[in-house]
Amino acid sequence: MPYTEPMPHSRMEELFQLAEANDGLFTSKQARDNGIQDSVLVRLAQRGRLVRAARGVYRIAHYPPDRFAQYREAVLWAQASNGPECAALSHEAALLVFGLSDVNPAKVHLTVPKDARLRREKPSWIVIHRADLTPHDVTEHEGIPVTSVERTINDVLTDTHRTDFARQAIADARREGYLDKQQEARLRRALAQYSRNLTSDSAKH
């Protein structure tokens, strides 16, 4: 049988492979790194093959999204156009991804480095927190970078003052094996101290 050259991949096939790891999402920078120019993305969007999810972020049209699609989109939005690579879901959003407590956040919380440069056109459904996370503070869950369980509960406690969510998350995380005894003890001490401070502040007023 004579040898025939393999058929070249179409741009859509290349983009589909690129987007598979992120629930059908990819950034224009990722496309450029794979030799696909912005003008190609614009044409494909005009033809209905792509959907512009946010500035610098595209989604394959009709790709079946999973329940964390918006969370993946938020991380890609932060990373687009040379944004911070170490952006991570945090606070109530991280609790939801881990399945801890009954939290149901209306917005997606992201933590980025203190000096991270983000474009001004932030989607209204994203809340930005700034902190210099260490490698110990970040893990990956469901293919998404998230703050560690211990860091997440501490952030919820100190930044949102939701002692109820923190208390339930500690119990859930210990039961599910996300926390060892030492981590649980540290968090319960922090919760107790924070609750005492709240009581003291209330008494002063």
N, C-alpha and C positions, 0 to 999 in steps of 0.2 A: 504493500500500500504506500503510495507516495506521501512524503511528509508535507503537511500543510501548516502554515503559520497559525498560532492560536488567535482567536478573535480578541481584539483589544477590549478592555473593560470600558464601559460607558462612564461618563462623569457621575451619573446617578449611582451606579454600582460602587464606585470608589467612595462616594459620600455615604452610602448606606453602610459600607464596611467601617468607615470612620466613625459613624454615629452609633453603631451597635452597642458600644460600651457605655453609652450615656443615654439609653432609652430614646434613641432617635434624634438626639441633640448633638450639635457640634458648633464650634466657633469659626468665624471667618478666618481667624489666624491659623487654626488647625487645617482648614482647607488650603490656605496659601502655602503652608508648610508641606502640603502634599501636591503642590503644583497646580492648584485650582484657584484661579483669580476671582476677585470680587465680582467682576462683570459677569462671570459665568453664574455665580450665585444669584445675582439680580435677575438674570434671564430665567433661571429655573424657578425663582419665586414668582415672576410674572406669569409663567406657564402653569402655576399651581402645583409644581412638583415639590417646592419647599415653602415653608412658612417662616416668616421673620418673627421669632419669639421675642427678641429684645435686640437692642443695638449690638451688633457683633455676634449674635447668637441665632442660629437657624435650627429648624426642626424639619425632619422628613415628613412631608404631608401624608396623612393617613397611617402614620406609624402608630401602632397601638401603645399608648402610654401606660406606664405602671403608676401606682399610687404615689410614688415619690418623684414624678416627672418635674413638678414645679420646683422641688428642692434641688434636683440636678441642674435645672435651668438657672437657679439663683447662683450656684457655685460657678457655672460657666460664665454667667454675666460678669461676676467679679473678676474672673481670670481673663476675660476677653480684652483685646487690644493692650497686651503687655501688662495686664493687671497682676495682682499678687497670686502666686501659685499656691500659697499656703492658706487660702481662704477655707474656712470650715463651718459647717452648720453648727449652731450652738443654742444654748438656752432652751426655750420650749420646743423649738424645732428639733433639736437633738433628742430631747426626751421622747418626742413622737416617733422618730426614726427607730430608737431603741425599744419602743413599746412600753415605756415606763410612765406610770401615773395616768390619770384621766385627762391629761392636757390636750387641748384642741386649739392650737394657736391660729389666729386669724392671719398672721403674717409670718414670713420666713425669716428667721434670725440667722445672721452670718457674723462670724468674728474674723477680722482681717488685721494684719499688722498695724501698729500705731501710725507708721509713716507710709502706709500703702496709698498709692494714687488711684483713685476711682473716678470714672467719668461722672459728670454732674447729673446725667439723665438717669437717676436711680429709679427703678420701678417702685411704685407706691407700696407694693406688697412685700418689699424687702426692708428689714431693719438691720442696720449696720452697727456692730460693736467693734471697738478697737482694743486689741491687746496683743502682746508679743507672745504667741503660743510656743511652747517647747515641743520637741518631738514626742515627749511623754504625754503632752496634753491633747494630742490628736490621734485618732484611729480611723479605720475605714469600716463602714457598716453598710450593707446593701450596695457596695460599690461607690459610696459617697463619703468624702472626708467629713468627719464629725469630731467634735470635742469629746474627750474621754468621758465615761460615765461620772467619775468623781469630779472632774472639772465642770461638767455640765450642771450637776446638782449644786455645786458651790456657786456657779454663775447665776442660776435661777434664784438661789437664796439671797445673794448679795445685791443683784441688779434688779430683780423684779419683786423682791420681798414676799414671794409666795411661799410661805412656810408650809402651807397645806400640800402643795405640789412637791416640795422638797421632801417632806416627811413620807408621803406615799411613794415617791421615787426611790428613796433609800430602801424601804421595805421591799418594793418590787425588784430592785436591782440585786439585793442580797438573795432573794428567793430564786431569781433567774441565773445567779452565778456571775453577775457582772462585777460584784464587789466581794473582796475577802473580808475577814473579820476586822483587820486593822483599818481598812478603808471605811467600813461601816462605822467603826468607833469614832474615827476622825470626823466623819460627816455628822454623826449624832451629837458630838460635842459642839461642832460649829452651829448646828441647828439650835441646841439648847442655849448657847451663848447669844445667838441672834434673837431668840425669843425673849431672853431676859432683857436685852437692850431695848427691844420694842416695848416691853412692859414698863421699863424704867422711863423711857421717853414719854409714854402715854401718861404716866403718873405725874410728870413734871408739868404737863399741860392740863 
